């Protein structure tokens, strides 16, 4: 069995590496073409061709995380169909490779791809994406999301705060900062805004050239507004630089631990975390889809070929992989809109394809 396992593992690994390299080269070309219009826009000291190449190279881990289950499916289908076409798999079956033993062997190989996908999505991709964004901000401008930036809430001992950060500068400073303070009844107490703020060593925010407006309502007196200008206004808070960066980045670019911590922060401050919870559970279940893909590819070894080409079966694997990728994204959007359970929303595509693959395995392998 060691010889059989070494044969199958070598063939599948070689095919998956080849397919992955082909997909990454294709996406590298597409990303590079998208970056070309920005090259040289800010003059000779701005975004240049070498920066574009480096940025596109830093996007490779993200594409690797997204494409690896599809590459596993296509590569495994190719190997299983080729073994069946050359009658090698028939010889393996006569040598004692039964359906359940073949399934266990492929699942063991799938676990390797699961760990590789998890490492790419939880360690390589977030670090590379963060470096890529900082590279762009250094030569193109700033990091921002939408037209209004990021909104973060925080509850302190007596009052609650709503913070708006417009963008992050290349140096890591916050731009367009607004802080709204509310009392226990929900009434607005003060508003502080500054064009720029930085993080102090103790975690506090230092707002430069801040304008603070305090809304005072004393008993028996009419409400009044007091405005003052402060060169360096210090605001103690537990909102860390990582939380601000998380709020300004897409949730699919965050690690599982960062997502979990950010979800806890949102729940503690009464903010909806549906979108981030779906992405968290997707981070948990997406690597497991590699197991589904190898099971889905096993029935192709039991097909009987009438022609000498296996192109049709490989093309079918491509279509199945694309459909899984699309279904995974569609379920995320629908689950967020319909307020479905986050874990079920993230697990549904994998469960659907698991039932489909096990059904194909049972019908085509065990009954024939």
N, C-alpha and C positions, 0 to 999 in steps of 0.2 A: 504493500500500500504506500510505502514511502516513495517508491519510484513513480507510481501513478500520481500521487499528490505533488511531487516535484514537477512532473510533466505538465499537469493542469495549471499549477500555480505559475510556472514560468511562462506558459502560453498566455494566460489571462493577464498577468502583470505586464508583459510586453505589449499586448494589444491595448490595454488601458493607458499605458504611458504614451503610446503612439497617438491614440485618439485625443488624449488630454493635451498633448503638445500641439496637435493640429488645431484644436479649438482655441487654445491660448494664443497661438500665432494669428489666428483669424481675428480674435477680439483685440489683440495688440494692434493690428493694422487699423481696425475700425476706430479704436480710441485715438490712435495717432492722427488719423485723418480729421477727427473731431477737434483736436487740439491745434491743428495747423492755422486756423483763422486767428487765434490769439497770439501767435508767435510774432514778435517784433512790434506789437501794438503800442507798447509803452516806451519805445525807443531802445537804444542799445543797452541800457541798464535794466531793461524790463525782462519780460518772458521771452526766452530764446529757444532755439531748436533743441539744445541739450537739456534744457529744463523740461520741455515737452516730452522728450524721450524718457527722462527720469520719472516724470509724473506717470506716464503710461506704464512704465515698468513697475512702479509701486502699486498700480491697480491690478497686477497679475494675481496676487494672493486672493483678492476678492472674487475674481473670475474663477480661480481654482476652486474655491469653496462652493460657488454656485454650480459649476459644471462637472465636478467630480462624480456625483451620482449618475449623471447622464453618460459620462465617459465610461463608468463602470458597466452600465447597462449595454452600451454599444460594443465595448470591447469584449464583454463576456458572451454576448450574442454571436459576435463574429467568430470567437474561438469555438463555441459549442456547435455552431452551424458548420464550420469548416471541419471539425472532427467527425461530424455526422456525414458530411459529403464525401470525405475520404475513407469512410468506414472504420476510422480509427476508434471512434467511440463504441462501435459494435465489438471490436476486439477488447476494449476496456471492460465492456459489460460481461463478456465471456471470461474475463480474468477476475471477476468477482466484484466489479463496481456496480452495485445495485442502486436503485433510485434513492433510497434513504441515505446510503453511504455517500452518494454523489451530492445529495442535498447538504449533508453535514460538512462535506469537504468545501463546498462553495460558501456555506455560511461562515466557516472558519476564515476563509479568505476575505469574506465581506467584512468581518470584524476589523481586519487591518485597514480597509478603506474607511470604515466608520471612525477609527481613531485618527486617521489622516485628515478626514473631513473636519472632525472636531478641532484638531490642532490648527488647521488652516482658518477656520471660521472664528475661533476663540482667541487665537494668539497672533498668527501672522497677519490676517486681514485687518483687524482693528489697528494694530501698530502701523502697518503700511499705509492705511487710509489716513490716519492722523498725520503721518509724515508727509503724505501727498498734499493734504489740505494746507499744511503749514508752508509747504513749498510754493503752492499757488498764491497764498496770501502774501508771501514775501515779495513776489515779483508782479502780482496782478492787483492786489488790494486786500480785501478783508473777508472773513468768514461770516456769513449771515444765513438766515433761513427765512424765506418769505419776505413780506414788506415790513412787518412789524418786529422782526427778530424773535427772541425767545422770551417766554413768560414763565416765571418760577414763583411759587408760593412758599412761605415759611411762617410757622407759628412760634412765637416766643412766649415768654412768661406771661405778659400782660396783653400784648397786642399781636396782631397778625399783619403780615407784609406781603404785598404783591410786587414783584420785581420784573422790570422789562429791560432786557439787554439787546440793543440793536445789532451788534456785531462784535467780533473779536479782531483786534489788529494783528499784524504780523509779529509784533513783539509780545503778544499775549495779553494786552490790556483790553478792557471792555470799553466799547464806544456806545454813545447814546443811552446812558443808564437813567432809568426812572424808578424811584422807590415810592410806593404808596403804602401808608400806614393806616390801619383800621383798629378801632377799639373793640371791646368785647361785644358791643351791640351792633357792630358792623358799620359804624359811622366813620367817615374819613377824618383822620386826625391830622395828617401832614402829607406833603408831597415834596420829594427831593429829586432833583434832576441835575445831571452833569454831562458834559460832552465826552468825558473820559474818566475812567476809574481803574485802579490797579488793586492787586491783592497784596495785603500786608503779610508779614511773616507769621503773625499769630492767627491768620485766617480772616481778619476783618477786611472790609472794603474801604479804600480811601478814594473819595470822589474829589476830583480836582475841579476848581472853579464851580462849585455847586451852588445852586439856587434852591433854597428851602422855603416852603410855604406852610405855615401852621394855621390850622382852622380852630379857633378858640370860641367855645360857647359856654360862658359863665352863667350861673344862675342869676336871673334878674337883669341880665345885660344882653344886648343884641350881639349876634355872632359877628366876629371880625376875623380878618386874615392878616397875619403878620408875615412879612417877607424879608428875608435877609440873604446876603451872599457870603459864602464861606470859601476860603481858598482851598482848604483841605479838610473835607468833612469825613470823619471816621465813623463807619457804621459797623458795629459788631454783628456777625452773622455766622451761621454754620453752613452756608451755601459755598461749597468749595469750587475751585477752578475746574475740577473734573465734572461737577454737575452742570456748570455753565457750558462746558465743551459738549457734554452729552446732549443738552437741550438744543444746541446749535448744529448737531450732526444728526444724520438719519439713524433711526434705531437699528437698521440692519447692519450698520457699521460699528456697532458696539459689541463688546464681549458679553458673555452670559453673566458674569459677576457684576459688571457695570450696569447691565439692564436690571438685575435683581435689586441692587442697591438703589437705583433710581426709582424703581417701582415702590420700594419701601418708603422713600422720601415723598413720593406723590401721594401714597395712601395716608401717610402721617399728616399731610397738610390738606387733606380733603380734595385732591385733584383726581380727575379720571385718569386711569392708567391702562385702559383697554388696549390701546394701540401697542404700548410697550409690553403688556402681558402676552399678547399674541406673538409678538416678535420674540419674547423670551422663550415661550414654549416651542416656537418654530426652531430656535437655536438648539433646543433640546432634542426635537424629533427629527430634524432634517438630516443629521449624520446617519441616523438609523435607516434612512431610505436606501442606503447602499445595500443593506441586507435584502430589502424588497427587490432591488434591481437584479441581484444575482439569482434569487429564486425565480424571478420573471424570465431570466435568460435560460434557465435549465431546460425547459420543454423544447427549446430549439435543437437540442442534441438528439431528440427522439423523432424529429421530422424526417420524412422520406423525400428525397430530392428527385425530381423528374428532369431537371436541367442541371447543367454544370456550373451555374452561377449562384452565388449566395447574396448577390447585391440586393435583391428584393427583401430578404430577411434583415439585412443590415439597415436598409432604408426604413423598414418597419420599426426597428429598434430606435432609430432617430426620431421617428414620429411619436413613439411611446414616451421617449425621454422629454421631448418638447411639450407634449401634452401634460406630463407630470409637472414640469416647471410652470406652465401656464396655470394649471389647476391649483398649484400651491400658492401662487400669487393671487388668483381670483378668490380663493377661500379666505385669504387674509383680509382683503378689502370687504368682502361680504360679511365676514364675522365681525369686523369693526363697525359696519353700518347697522347690522341687525343685533348687535350686542350679544353675540353667541358666547358660550364659554370659551375662554382663550385656549385652554388645553385641547378641547375638542376641535376648535377651528384649525389649530396647528397640526393636529394628528389626523384629521379627516383624509387629506390626500394620501398619506401613507397607508391608512387603513383600507381605503378603497383599492389601491393598487396591491395591497397585501392579499385581500380577498380574491382579486382578479388573478394574481400570480399563483396562489394556492389552488384556485379552481382549475387553472390551466395545467398545473402540475398534477393534480388528481385525475383530470380527464385524459390528458395526453400521455402521461408517464405511467401511472399506476394501473389504468384500465386498458392499456394497449400493449 
